[in-house]
Amino acid sequence: MRGRWAAAAIGAGVARSRASAAADQQAQAYQAQQQQAQKQIEAQQRQIEALQQQKQRPQQEDLTQKLQKYADLKQKGLLTEEEFLKLKTDLLSKM
């Protein structure tokens, strides 16, 4: 009878050891997945920031070009001072 109890105790110990090893592997796999997900999030954030910067540059250049165009029209006498100031104020308020 003692042999059976000893065998059962040894078997239980082996089972616990295997379960612990499996749990450790699962924890490591979970951590690896979390790290990979964090890297993907950071990469996506960098892409979003780059796209936002690209979007802002053309708008600023466009405003500068429009302002230059209005100044040229004013210089040629096609816009009055009031019209120029109104257009300029509208453009600058969009920035």
Secondary structure, DSSP 8 states (H G I E B T S, - for coil): -HHHHHHHHHHHHHHHHHHHHHHHHHHHHHHHHHHHHHHHHHHHHHHHHHHHHHHHHHHHHHHHHHHHHHHHHHHTTSS-HHHHHHHHHHHHHT-
